[in-house]
Amino acid sequence: MTEVKPKNSIKIPFPTDNKSQMLLVGLLIVASLIIGSLWTKVQYLEKGGTSAKGSATQATAPQLAPPAEDNSPQKVSVDDDPVMGDPNAKITLIEFSDYECPFCKRHFDQTLADLKKEYVDTGKVKIIYRDLPLPFHDPMATIEAVAANCAR
């Protein structure tokens, strides 16, 4: 038996180097994931869903009662942290701060002066400073906190 080959066949070149094959396989995997995700969303919406993320989360989230608020005065350890204001003030505000935190800087630049003027200087509030160098900030935050404690 002899093999019959068509005269007008189309030959599609397939890449023979490994990099091209890996890229092609990767693209096929990504495309199949995207198509699968879209197919799932379409099926969900056809069944009457409104939003795949919102409704699914709301349906599975347990309904928890809000915790009871305790508005009574709480005892707080003052330790040897620096205090601004009257030590006998009725209200104690404890500020946890990081020397590299942009939000702590914004509080210092924009809020502290008014807080001091309205509450600390009038004897209503005392402010206690505590260092809280966060691990994801500049590694200098811990060194700066130690230096500030040494300098007092």
C-alpha positions in Angstrom: 0.0 0.0 0.0 1.2 3.4 -0.8 0.4 6.5 1.1 -1.6 9.1 -0.7 -0.7 12.8 -0.1 -3.0 15.6 -1.1 -1.5 17.9 -3.7 -2.8 21.2 -2.2 -2.2 20.7 1.5 -1.5 23.6 3.9 1.5 23.3 6.1 1.3 25.3 9.4 4.8 25.9 10.8 5.1 25.0 14.5 7.9 26.5 16.5 10.6 24.0 17.2 12.6 25.9 19.8 11.7 25.4 23.5 11.2 29.1 24.3 8.5 29.5 21.7 6.7 26.4 22.8 6.8 27.4 26.4 5.4 30.8 25.5 2.7 29.3 23.4 1.7 26.9 26.2 1.7 29.7 28.8 -0.5 31.9 26.6 -2.9 28.9 26.1 -3.1 28.4 29.9 -3.8 32.1 30.6 -6.5 32.2 27.8 -8.2 29.1 29.2 -8.3 30.6 32.7 -9.8 33.9 31.4 -12.4 32.0 29.3 -13.3 29.8 32.3 -13.7 32.8 34.6 -15.9 34.6 32.1 -18.0 31.4 31.5 -18.6 31.0 35.2 -19.7 34.6 35.5 -22.1 34.3 32.6 -23.6 31.1 34.1 -24.0 32.8 37.4 -25.7 35.9 35.9 -28.0 33.7 33.8 -29.2 32.0 37.0 -30.4 35.4 38.3 -27.3 36.6 40.2 -26.6 40.3 40.2 -22.9 40.3 41.0 -20.6 37.3 41.3 -18.5 38.9 44.1 -21.1 40.8 46.0 -23.9 38.3 46.2 -21.7 35.3 46.9 -19.9 37.1 49.7 -23.2 38.2 51.2 -24.8 34.8 51.0 -21.9 33.0 52.8 -21.1 35.7 55.4 -22.5 34.9 58.8 -24.6 37.6 60.5 -22.8 38.6 63.7 -24.2 40.8 66.4 -22.2 43.9 67.1 -20.2 43.7 70.3 -21.6 45.5 73.3 -20.0 48.8 73.9 -18.2 49.4 77.3 -18.1 53.1 77.8 -16.9 52.9 81.4 -13.5 54.3 82.3 -10.7 51.8 81.7 -7.5 51.5 83.8 -4.4 52.0 81.6 -0.7 51.5 82.5 1.2 54.7 82.1 4.6 53.1 82.7 7.5 55.6 82.2 6.4 56.9 78.9 6.6 60.7 78.2 3.5 62.6 79.3 2.2 65.9 77.9 -0.2 67.8 80.1 -1.5 67.7 83.6 -0.7 64.2 85.1 -4.0 64.4 87.0 -6.2 65.1 83.9 -9.4 63.0 83.9 -8.8 61.8 80.3 -5.7 60.0 79.1 -5.0 59.8 75.4 -2.3 57.3 74.4 -0.7 57.9 71.1 1.1 54.9 69.5 3.5 56.4 66.9 6.2 55.3 64.4 8.9 57.8 63.4 8.8 56.7 59.8 5.0 56.6 59.4 3.5 59.3 57.0 0.2 59.2 58.9 1.9 59.8 62.2 3.7 62.8 60.7 0.4 64.1 59.3 -1.1 63.9 62.8 1.9 65.7 64.2 1.8 68.4 61.5 -2.0 69.0 61.3 -3.7 67.8 64.4 -1.5 67.9 67.5 -1.3 71.7 67.8 -5.1 72.0 67.9 -5.4 69.0 70.3 -2.8 70.6 72.6 -4.4 74.0 72.5 -8.0 72.8 73.1 -7.6 70.0 75.5 -4.0 69.6 76.9 -3.3 73.2 77.8 -6.8 73.5 79.5 -6.0 70.5 81.7 -8.8 68.3 80.3 -6.5 65.7 78.6 -3.0 64.3 79.1 -1.2 62.7 76.2 1.1 59.7 76.6 3.5 58.8 73.8 4.3 55.2 73.1 6.6 54.0 70.3 5.3 51.5 67.9 7.8 51.0 65.1 6.1 49.0 62.4 8.2 46.2 60.7 7.1 47.3 57.2 8.4 50.8 57.6 12.0 51.9 57.3 14.3 49.8 59.5 15.4 53.1 61.0 12.1 53.5 62.9 13.2 51.1 65.6 16.6 52.9 66.0 14.9 56.3 66.0 12.5 55.1 68.8 15.4 53.8 70.9 17.2 57.1 70.4 14.1 59.2 71.3 13.7 57.1 74.5 17.4 57.7 75.4 17.1 61.4 74.7 13.7 61.5 76.6 
